Amino acid sequence: MYESVLELTVEITNATLAEDDALSQSLYQRLLIYYQEQVAVGRTHPFLTETVADYTDDSTEAMRYYKLALEQSHAMGDSEPTQTILIGIASKLLELGQREQAEAHLRDGRAEAIRHGDEFAVEEADLLLKEV
């Protein structure tokens, strides 16, 4: 799963950087189809759901995927980190103008990042907290 998703996300990112919207959207659709296939056979994972959220342009739809990824992560227990999901939710909440909720998610995500030693996520949360 990880290799397939990583390959698609690199291709989407490269298409986006090249400003090839048609290719980017086509690759996103491939990611979405892959996600739907995995769901259909019962192989859901917060990593995949979060990745779909990360590449979904519509903030409201992305929020739906992020919240589902958070639920999936919680169902897996404490072993599955949630900091990037929480920070992703916060980012979308900022886009939607919901600053107070964004701040709460950022603080939770930052605390989770510290707990997991994820310095990159701590920096990302700190950067977004400055926007709040």
C-alpha positions in Angstrom: 0.0 0.0 0.0 2.7 2.5 1.0 4.7 2.1 -2.2 1.6 2.5 -4.4 0.5 5.6 -2.5 3.9 7.1 -2.4 4.4 6.7 -6.1 1.0 8.3 -6.9 1.6 11.2 -4.5 5.1 11.9 -6.0 3.5 12.0 -9.5 0.7 14.3 -8.3 3.2 16.6 -6.7 5.3 16.7 -9.8 2.3 17.4 -12.0 1.2 20.2 -9.7 4.7 21.7 -9.7 4.7 21.6 -13.5 1.3 23.3 -13.4 -0.2 20.4 -15.4 -3.7 20.6 -13.9 -5.2 17.9 -16.2 -2.5 15.4 -15.2 -2.7 16.3 -11.6 -6.5 15.8 -11.5 -6.1 12.5 -13.5 -3.6 11.2 -11.0 -5.7 12.4 -8.1 -8.6 10.3 -9.6 -6.3 7.3 -9.7 -5.5 7.8 -6.0 -9.2 8.1 -5.2 -10.0 4.9 -7.2 -7.2 3.1 -5.3 -8.6 4.3 -2.0 -12.1 3.2 -3.0 -10.8 -0.2 -4.0 -9.0 -0.7 -0.7 -12.1 0.3 1.2 -14.2 -2.1 -0.8 -12.0 -5.0 0.2 -11.8 -3.9 3.8 -8.2 -2.7 3.8 -8.7 0.8 5.2 -5.8 2.5 6.9 -5.5 6.0 8.3 -2.3 6.6 6.2 -4.3 6.1 3.0 -7.3 8.1 4.1 -5.1 11.0 5.3 -3.3 11.0 2.0 -6.5 11.3 0.1 -7.4 14.2 2.4 -4.0 15.8 1.8 -4.6 15.8 -2.0 -8.3 16.8 -2.0 -8.8 20.4 -3.1 -12.2 20.9 -1.6 -11.7 21.9 2.0 -15.0 20.5 3.2 -14.4 17.1 1.5 -10.8 17.0 2.8 -12.2 17.6 6.3 -14.4 14.5 5.9 -11.4 12.4 5.0 -9.2 13.8 7.8 -11.9 13.1 10.4 -12.3 9.5 9.0 -8.5 9.1 9.2 -8.6 10.2 12.8 -11.4 7.7 13.6 -9.4 4.9 11.9 -6.3 5.9 13.8 -8.1 5.9 17.2 -9.5 2.5 16.4 -6.0 1.2 16.0 -5.0 2.3 19.5 -2.2 4.5 20.8 0.3 2.9 18.4 -1.0 4.9 15.4 0.2 8.5 15.5 -2.3 11.3 14.8 -0.2 14.4 14.7 -0.2 14.9 11.0 -4.0 14.2 10.8 -4.7 16.8 13.5 -2.4 19.4 11.8 -4.2 18.6 8.5 -7.6 19.2 10.1 -6.3 22.5 11.6 -5.0 23.6 8.2 -8.4 23.1 6.6 -10.2 24.7 9.5 -8.0 27.8 8.9 -8.9 27.8 5.3 -12.6 27.6 6.4 -12.0 30.6 8.8 -12.6 28.5 11.9 -9.6 29.8 13.9 -10.5 28.7 17.4 -11.1 25.1 16.4 -7.9 25.2 14.2 -5.9 26.4 17.2 -7.2 23.6 19.4 -6.3 21.0 16.8 -2.9 22.5 16.3 -2.1 22.4 20.0 -3.2 18.8 20.1 -1.3 17.9 17.0 1.8 19.7 18.3 1.6 17.8 21.6 1.2 14.5 19.8 4.2 15.4 17.5 6.3 16.0 20.6 5.2 12.8 22.1 6.3 10.9 18.9 9.5 12.9 18.4 8.2 14.3 15.1 10.2 17.5 14.8 8.9 18.3 11.3 5.3 18.2 12.5 6.2 20.4 15.5 7.6 23.0 13.1 4.6 22.8 10.9 2.2 23.2 13.9 4.3 26.2 15.1 4.2 27.8 11.7 0.4 27.4 11.5 0.0 28.6 15.1 1.5 31.9 14.0 -1.3 32.3 11.5 -3.9 31.8 14.3 
